[in-house]
Amino acid sequence: MMSCKKIANLVSVSLDRPLSFRERLGVLAHSLICKGCTHYNNQMLFIRAASHRITKQWDTHNDGPRLSPDAALRIKNSINQNIS
């Protein structure tokens, strides 16, 4: 049986790429006995769906507030430094 830490990692990974059959099976088996990981998975899916909805709204309503190109570049560089 996989640990909650491993399941949380797989749930996060599943947002970026499809899980293998074995990974999906592990998440499913663990979710049957662990409500905490089930809730975590549901929360991650909710956040993902909400961010997609917000992005679509921003794309269709171009009159909203925007970052300056300089601010966007600073944020992008900061994120890249923290990821590396």
Secondary structure as a PSIPRED ss2 file (coil, helix, strand):
# PSIPRED VFORMAT (PSIPRED V4.0)

   1 M C   1.000  0.000  0.000
   2 M C   1.000  0.000  0.000
   3 S C   1.000  0.000  0.000
   4 C H   0.000  1.000  0.000
   5 K H   0.000  1.000  0.000
   6 K H   0.000  1.000  0.000
   7 I H   0.000  1.000  0.000
   8 A H   0.000  1.000  0.000
   9 N H   0.000  1.000  0.000
  10 L H   0.000  1.000  0.000
  11 V H   0.000  1.000  0.000
  12 S H   0.000  1.000  0.000
  13 V H   0.000  1.000  0.000
  14 S H   0.000  1.000  0.000
  15 L C   1.000  0.000  0.000
  16 D C   1.000  0.000  0.000
  17 R C   1.000  0.000  0.000
  18 P C   1.000  0.000  0.000
  19 L C   1.000  0.000  0.000
  20 S C   1.000  0.000  0.000
  21 F H   0.000  1.000  0.000
  22 R H   0.000  1.000  0.000
  23 E H   0.000  1.000  0.000
  24 R H   0.000  1.000  0.000
  25 L H   0.000  1.000  0.000
  26 G H   0.000  1.000  0.000
  27 V H   0.000  1.000  0.000
  28 L H   0.000  1.000  0.000
  29 A H   0.000  1.000  0.000
  30 H H   0.000  1.000  0.000
  31 S H   0.000  1.000  0.000
  32 L H   0.000  1.000  0.000
  33 I H   0.000  1.000  0.000
  34 C C   1.000  0.000  0.000
  35 K H   0.000  1.000  0.000
  36 G H   0.000  1.000  0.000
  37 C H   0.000  1.000  0.000
  38 T H   0.000  1.000  0.000
  39 H H   0.000  1.000  0.000
  40 Y H   0.000  1.000  0.000
  41 N H   0.000  1.000  0.000
  42 N H   0.000  1.000  0.000
  43 Q H   0.000  1.000  0.000
  44 M H   0.000  1.000  0.000
  45 L H   0.000  1.000  0.000
  46 F H   0.000  1.000  0.000
  47 I H   0.000  1.000  0.000
  48 R H   0.000  1.000  0.000
  49 A H   0.000  1.000  0.000
  50 A H   0.000  1.000  0.000
  51 S H   0.000  1.000  0.000
  52 H H   0.000  1.000  0.000
  53 R H   0.000  1.000  0.000
  54 I H   0.000  1.000  0.000
  55 T H   0.000  1.000  0.000
  56 K H   0.000  1.000  0.000
  57 Q H   0.000  1.000  0.000
  58 W H   0.000  1.000  0.000
  59 D H   0.000  1.000  0.000
  60 T H   0.000  1.000  0.000
  61 H C   1.000  0.000  0.000
  62 N C   1.000  0.000  0.000
  63 D C   1.000  0.000  0.000
  64 G C   1.000  0.000  0.000
  65 P C   1.000  0.000  0.000
  66 R C   1.000  0.000  0.000
  67 L C   1.000  0.000  0.000
  68 S C   1.000  0.000  0.000
  69 P H   0.000  1.000  0.000
  70 D H   0.000  1.000  0.000
  71 A H   0.000  1.000  0.000
  72 A H   0.000  1.000  0.000
  73 L H   0.000  1.000  0.000
  74 R H   0.000  1.000  0.000
  75 I H   0.000  1.000  0.000
  76 K H   0.000  1.000  0.000
  77 N H   0.000  1.000  0.000
  78 S H   0.000  1.000  0.000
  79 I H   0.000  1.000  0.000
  80 N H   0.000  1.000  0.000
  81 Q H   0.000  1.000  0.000
  82 N H   0.000  1.000  0.000
  83 I H   0.000  1.000  0.000
  84 S C   1.000  0.000  0.000
